[in-house]
Amino acid sequence: MERRFSYKGQDYRVDNEGNVYEDKVFGSKVGKMDKDGNFTIRTGIFTEETGRISSSGDVYETGIFGADKGKVGEEKGTCFLTTACVEYAGLPDNCWELQMMRRLRDDYIKNLPDGNAFLTEYYATAPAIVTAIKSQSDHQSVFSALLDRARAVARMIDQGRWEEAFGECRAEFERLKLRYLGAQSSEHPLHR
């Protein structure tokens, strides 16, 4: 399953094979992570750094012999769109649908006045939604429907219909929170 984490202020994502990428549209492959959460990333032309993700989700820089040098980040939540695309549809982590969603996040939502607050809530809530969906007997059809919706939104993004695309994403997020977590819409300005 894909993992996301921050390390010294930079966001990274890890695909199912353990390849580490910069977490942005067309992010470059910069390293590798093993099954225990230990990773090596290229931070410059001739510079590599090592770290690990603890069981509590804290990210540590590691030094010689794997000794922790200090906490430098944290693991981020699982995205239900990534789960739908990668786990259930077998698409690569850099598929067109996810690239378009990352464009929406990076080029539109992050530039909204309360965009980062919305994303923080999304990444805090999405893992629980994924877990709840997976516990349902109809989880395959739910993820298939999410993929269909993601493709429709990706087309909007590709056509430059940013506001409409974000509105669709926001509405779907609220619907999933209500259905799987029983959570009502928050008073956050971007949820209106």
C-alpha positions as CSV (number, residue, x, y, z in Angstrom):
1,M,0.0,0.0,0.0
2,E,1.2,3.5,-0.7
3,R,2.7,5.5,2.1
4,R,3.2,9.2,2.4
5,F,5.5,11.0,4.8
6,S,7.3,14.3,5.4
7,Y,11.0,14.5,5.9
8,K,12.7,17.8,6.8
9,G,9.8,19.8,5.3
10,Q,9.6,17.9,2.0
11,D,6.7,15.5,1.2
12,Y,7.4,12.1,-0.2
13,R,5.3,9.1,-1.3
14,V,6.2,5.4,-1.5
15,D,4.7,3.1,-4.0
16,N,3.9,-0.6,-3.6
17,E,7.4,-1.7,-4.6
18,G,9.1,0.6,-2.0
19,N,10.2,3.3,-4.5
20,V,10.2,6.8,-2.9
21,Y,9.1,9.8,-4.9
22,E,8.8,13.5,-4.3
23,D,5.1,14.0,-3.5
24,K,4.1,16.4,-6.3
25,V,2.9,16.2,-9.8
26,F,5.5,14.4,-11.9
27,G,7.6,13.9,-8.7
28,S,11.0,12.2,-9.3
29,K,12.0,8.9,-7.9
30,V,14.5,9.8,-5.1
31,G,15.0,6.6,-3.1
32,K,13.9,3.3,-1.7
33,M,12.1,2.1,1.5
34,D,12.1,-1.4,2.9
35,K,9.2,-3.2,4.5
36,D,10.2,-2.1,8.0
37,G,10.0,1.6,7.1
38,N,13.7,2.3,6.7
39,F,14.5,4.5,3.7
40,T,17.3,6.1,1.8
41,I,16.6,9.3,-0.3
42,R,18.7,11.4,-2.6
43,T,18.6,15.0,-1.3
44,G,21.2,16.3,-3.8
45,I,23.3,15.3,-6.7
46,F,25.8,13.4,-4.5
47,T,23.9,13.4,-1.2
48,E,21.9,10.7,0.3
49,E,20.1,10.7,3.7
50,T,18.7,7.8,5.6
51,G,15.7,7.6,7.9
52,R,12.9,5.5,9.3
53,I,9.2,5.7,10.0
54,S,8.4,4.5,13.5
55,S,5.4,2.4,14.4
56,S,3.8,5.6,15.8
57,G,4.2,7.4,12.5
58,D,7.1,9.6,13.5
59,V,9.8,10.1,10.9
60,Y,13.4,10.1,12.1
61,E,16.7,10.9,10.4
62,T,19.1,8.1,11.1
63,G,22.9,8.1,11.2
64,I,25.6,5.5,11.3
65,F,24.4,2.1,12.2
66,G,20.8,3.2,12.1
67,A,20.9,5.4,15.3
68,D,18.2,8.0,15.4
69,K,19.5,11.5,15.0
70,G,16.1,13.2,15.8
71,K,12.5,13.4,14.6
72,V,12.3,15.3,11.3
73,G,8.7,14.6,10.1
74,E,5.7,12.3,10.2
75,E,3.8,9.8,8.2
76,K,0.7,11.0,6.5
77,G,-2.6,9.2,6.0
78,T,-3.8,6.9,3.2
79,C,-5.8,8.4,0.4
80,F,-9.0,6.6,-0.7
81,L,-8.4,7.7,-4.3
82,T,-4.9,6.2,-4.3
83,T,-6.4,3.0,-2.8
84,A,-9.1,2.9,-5.5
85,C,-6.5,3.5,-8.3
86,V,-3.5,1.5,-7.1
87,E,-4.9,-1.3,-4.9
88,Y,-8.2,-2.1,-6.6
89,A,-7.7,-1.0,-10.2
90,G,-4.0,-2.1,-10.4
91,L,-3.0,1.3,-11.8
92,P,0.5,2.6,-11.2
93,D,1.0,5.3,-8.6
94,N,1.8,7.8,-11.3
95,C,-1.4,7.1,-13.3
96,W,-3.1,9.9,-15.1
97,E,-6.0,10.0,-12.5
98,L,-3.6,10.5,-9.6
99,Q,-1.4,13.0,-11.5
100,M,-4.5,15.1,-12.1
101,M,-5.6,14.9,-8.4
102,R,-2.1,15.9,-7.3
103,R,-2.3,18.9,-9.7
104,L,-5.6,19.9,-8.1
105,R,-4.0,19.7,-4.7
106,D,-0.7,21.4,-5.6
107,D,-1.9,24.0,-8.1
108,Y,-5.4,24.9,-6.8
109,I,-6.3,23.7,-3.3
110,K,-3.0,24.7,-1.6
111,N,-3.4,28.2,-3.0
112,L,-6.9,28.7,-1.5
113,P,-6.9,30.8,1.7
114,D,-7.9,27.7,3.8
115,G,-6.6,25.1,1.4
116,N,-3.9,23.7,3.7
117,A,-6.4,23.3,6.5
118,F,-8.8,21.4,4.2
119,L,-5.9,19.1,3.2
120,T,-4.9,18.6,6.8
121,E,-8.4,17.4,7.6
122,Y,-8.5,15.3,4.5
123,Y,-5.3,13.5,5.3
124,A,-6.3,13.0,8.9
125,T,-9.7,11.6,8.0
126,A,-9.0,9.6,4.8
127,P,-7.3,6.6,6.5
128,A,-10.4,6.0,8.6
129,I,-12.6,6.2,5.5
130,V,-10.3,3.7,3.7
131,T,-10.5,1.3,6.7
132,A,-14.3,1.6,6.9
133,I,-14.7,1.0,3.2
134,K,-12.5,-2.1,3.3
135,S,-14.6,-3.5,6.1
136,Q,-17.7,-3.5,3.9
137,S,-18.7,-6.5,1.8
138,D,-19.3,-4.2,-1.2
139,H,-15.8,-2.5,-0.9
140,Q,-14.9,-3.5,-4.5
141,S,-17.9,-1.7,-6.0
142,V,-17.3,1.3,-3.7
143,F,-13.7,1.7,-4.9
144,S,-14.8,1.1,-8.5
145,A,-17.3,4.0,-8.1
146,L,-14.7,6.2,-6.5
147,L,-12.4,5.5,-9.5
148,D,-15.2,6.5,-11.9
149,R,-15.7,9.7,-10.0
150,A,-12.0,10.4,-9.9
151,R,-11.8,10.0,-13.7
152,A,-14.7,12.5,-14.1
153,V,-12.9,15.0,-11.8
154,A,-9.6,14.4,-13.6
155,R,-11.2,15.4,-16.9
156,M,-12.5,18.6,-15.3
157,I,-8.9,19.4,-14.0
158,D,-7.5,18.6,-17.4
159,Q,-10.0,21.1,-18.9
160,G,-9.0,23.8,-16.4
161,R,-12.3,23.6,-14.5
162,W,-10.6,23.9,-11.1
163,E,-13.4,25.2,-9.0
164,E,-15.9,22.7,-10.3
165,A,-13.4,19.8,-9.8
166,F,-12.7,20.9,-6.2
167,G,-16.4,21.2,-5.6
168,E,-16.9,17.6,-6.7
169,C,-14.0,16.4,-4.5
170,R,-15.3,18.3,-1.5
171,A,-18.8,17.0,-1.9
172,E,-17.5,13.4,-2.3
173,F,-15.3,13.8,0.8
174,E,-18.3,15.0,2.8
175,R,-20.5,12.2,1.5
176,L,-17.9,9.6,2.5
177,K,-17.3,11.1,5.9
178,L,-21.1,10.9,6.6
179,R,-21.6,7.4,5.2
180,Y,-18.5,5.7,6.7
181,L,-17.7,7.8,9.8
182,G,-21.1,9.3,10.6
183,A,-19.3,12.7,10.6
184,Q,-21.3,15.8,9.8
185,S,-19.8,18.6,7.6
186,S,-17.4,20.7,9.6
187,E,-17.7,24.4,10.0
188,H,-14.5,24.8,7.9
189,P,-15.1,27.6,5.2
190,L,-14.0,25.2,2.4
191,H,-16.8,22.8,3.3
192,R,-19.6,25.2,2.5
